[in-house]
Amino acid sequence: MRRRRLLALSSVGLVSACGLEPGGKSRRTVTAWLMKDSASPSFLRRFTAAFERDNPNLRLNIRIQQWTGIGPKVQAALDAGSGDGPDVIEVGNTQVPQYVEGGRLLDLTLESALRWGSESWLPGLAEPGQFLSHQYGIPWYAANRVVVYRKDLFAQAGIKTAPRTREQWLDATEKLNSGGNQGIYLAGQDWYTLAGFIWDEGGDLADDGNGEGWRGTLDTPAALRGMDFYRHLQVLGDGPTGADEEHPPQAGVFAKGKVAQMVAVPGLARTVVQQNPGLKGKLGFFPVPGRTAAHPGAVFTGGSDLVIPNNTREHDGAVAVVAALTSAKWDTDLARTMNYVPNKKTLARHVAGEEGVAAMAAGAAQGRATPSTPQWGAVEADNPIKQYMTKVLTGADPATEARRASRRITDVLNRLT
C-alpha cells in the first residue's frame, strides 16, 4: 500500500560490514531492506544494538528503501543469484501475492504456527501474506481508518457519546449536517471505506470461487447493501461524487472548519491542526461503527509484512531478524514510537493511552485486505469500483452498475492469470 508517514526518516548510519571481532571471531552479515518512514532512526539504532548483542555471530545491515519504484526493485532482488540481494524485505501487506509467485519467498508456515503465535495476528496483515494456506509474509505493523470528529460540534448537537452502530452513526450525522456544517465529508470514490461496509455485510470485492477462478462480486446482495449504506452516509455532506478523498485532499476540506467528521487515519488530524491551529484540542477519534454494538465495523488494514527471499544465503540469520522485529517487545516498541497498531490483537492494550491509535487498534481487530491475488493491482490501475460508486451516487441503478463493474473486475483478473 502507499503510505504517507507522520515522521520524516533521515538517512541512518546502520550499514555494517562483515568482518572479524576481536579475538578472531567471525560475524556474518544479514541485510534487511526496510522502507522509508516505517521506523524512526532512534528505533532502528535501539533494535540493531539489541539484536547484535543477542546474536553475537551476526551483524545487521539495514538499508532504507523508497516506496516509489520499490516493486521492480524487489522483483529484481528476488530473481537475483543466491546471496546477491537482501535477506529480509519489508513489503506492503497487499504486495505479498505478487512476490510469492514462482517460489521466490521462503515458506515460514512452521515458524509462524509454532514460535510466532500466528493465531493472534491481525487478519488484515496475516491473510494477504498467505498463499495456498502457507505463510510467506509475517505481519509487522498496521494502520487503518477511523472516524475523526469535531468534539465541539458533537457537543453543540447534543451528541454525548460516539456512535457504536451504523444506525446511531447515521442519526448523529443527520443532526450534525445543519447550520452550514457538513455532517461528514465523504468523497464519492473512497472505495477503501466502501470495502469496509461491504465486508461488514458479509460480501467482498472479488471471490476466487474456492480456487476455480476469480470473479468480481460487487453485484452480490451483501455488497449492494454495503453500497446502499455508503450512499445514505455520503449524502449527509458535500463530498464530490466524482472524486476520491485525495481530490481535493480531505484534510484541507476538514481544516476549513465546516466539517463534523471524516473517515481517515488518525495521523491526518495533525495535518488538519497544522492548517487550522484553531482546531487544536477539538478533534477526537472513534472506530468506524459496525452493524451492531458488539464490535466495530470492518476496515481496510494497511501496513507492512516482512518476507525472506528464497535465494538468501543467511536463512537462519534472516529468520532471527524477522522473529525479533515482530516479537511482542519490539513490535510494541515500534507501535508506541510510530503510533501504529501492533501486529497482534493481544498487544492492543499497549497503545490504549493514545486515543487515535486506540481507535485504530479496535478497528484493526475487524480488519481485512484487498483480494489476495497478484492481479489485483491491475484492477486498481483502472479502478471500476470508483466508477461504479460515482454512477450509483449520481442516480444510476445500483444492481445494473454493480453487474457491469463486476464483469470488468472478472475480465481483468482472468485476462492476466
Disulfide bonds with the S-S distance in Angstrom:
none
